[in-house]
Amino acid sequence: MAQVLLHGRVPAWLVTRAADVERALLDPRLSSSDHWLSAAPDRREAGRSSIKISLMGLDGADHQRLRPVLARPFGPHRIEALSPPIQVLADNLVGHIAARLERGEIVDLVQSLALPLPLPLHAMCDILGIPPDDRKQVHQLTHHLLAPGTAPNAREDTRQQLRSRISIQIGRLAAPDLLPET
């Protein structure tokens, strides 16, 4: 177990051993809430967590209320169903890379494979039901949020936009009949 700084400024604990993780998860003194920031005004804004858009950023009743809603799309059959489209996308990208290499071109694998094939993000968009036309925006927001050079104010603006977009989709999963299509 070690204390670390997230984004170089937010103190957190890194817990890696299974036994320590289990103890931490069961310890009621530990929380993913950021309520403690109010006692440290200089850290209040810097400490707002980007995980608040996920279950990892919720405790207690909020976590228990949303977990079943979000667990349905992550069932084993749904996850397995994601494999074929991801394989097709990967095969196409590798085919383009192979063709470029055959022509003697230099290929940057990060630019040619890793960025166009954001597997976790692609899978999350599928799971959340984000329409294909909206995925480019979600990808751009995520990239901007995670980019090391993003200024704190810009990071917070991006976080709010991404949170809003994902919240709409989570709302559709929770109560699809209550939300208008966008």
Contacts in CASP RR format, 6 or more apart in sequence:
PFRMAT RR
TARGET T0000
AUTHOR 0000-0000-0000
METHOD contacts of the structure
MODEL  1
MAQVLLHGRVPAWLVTRAADVERALLDPRLSSSDHWLSAAPDRREAGRSS
IKISLMGLDGADHQRLRPVLARPFGPHRIEALSPPIQVLADNLVGHIAAR
LERGEIVDLVQSLALPLPLPLHAMCDILGIPPDDRKQVHQLTHHLLAPGT
APNAREDTRQQLRSRISIQIGRLAAPDLLPET
1 13 0 8 1.000
1 14 0 8 1.000
1 15 0 8 1.000
1 16 0 8 1.000
1 17 0 8 1.000
1 20 0 8 1.000
2 13 0 8 1.000
2 14 0 8 1.000
3 11 0 8 1.000
3 12 0 8 1.000
3 13 0 8 1.000
3 14 0 8 1.000
4 11 0 8 1.000
4 12 0 8 1.000
4 13 0 8 1.000
4 14 0 8 1.000
5 11 0 8 1.000
5 12 0 8 1.000
6 12 0 8 1.000
6 47 0 8 1.000
6 49 0 8 1.000
7 46 0 8 1.000
7 155 0 8 1.000
9 43 0 8 1.000
9 46 0 8 1.000
9 47 0 8 1.000
10 43 0 8 1.000
10 46 0 8 1.000
10 47 0 8 1.000
10 49 0 8 1.000
13 24 0 8 1.000
15 21 0 8 1.000
15 24 0 8 1.000
24 30 0 8 1.000
31 59 0 8 1.000
32 49 0 8 1.000
32 51 0 8 1.000
32 56 0 8 1.000
32 57 0 8 1.000
32 58 0 8 1.000
32 59 0 8 1.000
33 57 0 8 1.000
33 59 0 8 1.000
34 47 0 8 1.000
34 48 0 8 1.000
34 49 0 8 1.000
34 52 0 8 1.000
37 43 0 8 1.000
37 44 0 8 1.000
37 47 0 8 1.000
37 48 0 8 1.000
38 44 0 8 1.000
45 152 0 8 1.000
45 156 0 8 1.000
46 152 0 8 1.000
48 156 0 8 1.000
48 159 0 8 1.000
49 57 0 8 1.000
50 145 0 8 1.000
50 155 0 8 1.000
50 159 0 8 1.000
51 57 0 8 1.000
52 58 0 8 1.000
52 163 0 8 1.000
53 159 0 8 1.000
53 162 0 8 1.000
53 163 0 8 1.000
53 166 0 8 1.000
53 167 0 8 1.000
55 63 0 8 1.000
55 66 0 8 1.000
55 67 0 8 1.000
55 70 0 8 1.000
57 63 0 8 1.000
58 66 0 8 1.000
66 170 0 8 1.000
66 174 0 8 1.000
69 170 0 8 1.000
69 173 0 8 1.000
69 174 0 8 1.000
70 170 0 8 1.000
70 173 0 8 1.000
72 78 0 8 1.000
72 173 0 8 1.000
73 127 0 8 1.000
73 128 0 8 1.000
73 129 0 8 1.000
73 173 0 8 1.000
74 127 0 8 1.000
78 127 0 8 1.000
79 123 0 8 1.000
79 127 0 8 1.000
82 123 0 8 1.000
82 126 0 8 1.000
82 127 0 8 1.000
85 126 0 8 1.000
86 119 0 8 1.000
86 122 0 8 1.000
86 123 0 8 1.000
89 117 0 8 1.000
89 122 0 8 1.000
90 117 0 8 1.000
93 112 0 8 1.000
93 113 0 8 1.000
93 116 0 8 1.000
93 117 0 8 1.000
94 113 0 8 1.000
96 112 0 8 1.000
97 107 0 8 1.000
97 109 0 8 1.000
97 112 0 8 1.000
97 113 0 8 1.000
100 107 0 8 1.000
100 112 0 8 1.000
101 107 0 8 1.000
118 139 0 8 1.000
118 142 0 8 1.000
121 138 0 8 1.000
121 139 0 8 1.000
121 142 0 8 1.000
122 135 0 8 1.000
124 130 0 8 1.000
125 134 0 8 1.000
125 135 0 8 1.000
125 138 0 8 1.000
128 166 0 8 1.000
128 169 0 8 1.000
128 170 0 8 1.000
128 173 0 8 1.000
129 169 0 8 1.000
129 172 0 8 1.000
129 173 0 8 1.000
130 138 0 8 1.000
130 165 0 8 1.000
130 169 0 8 1.000
134 165 0 8 1.000
137 165 0 8 1.000
138 162 0 8 1.000
138 165 0 8 1.000
138 166 0 8 1.000
141 158 0 8 1.000
141 161 0 8 1.000
141 162 0 8 1.000
141 165 0 8 1.000
142 162 0 8 1.000
144 150 0 8 1.000
144 154 0 8 1.000
144 155 0 8 1.000
144 158 0 8 1.000
145 155 0 8 1.000
145 158 0 8 1.000
145 159 0 8 1.000
145 162 0 8 1.000
150 158 0 8 1.000
168 179 0 8 1.000
168 182 0 8 1.000
171 178 0 8 1.000
171 179 0 8 1.000
172 179 0 8 1.000
END
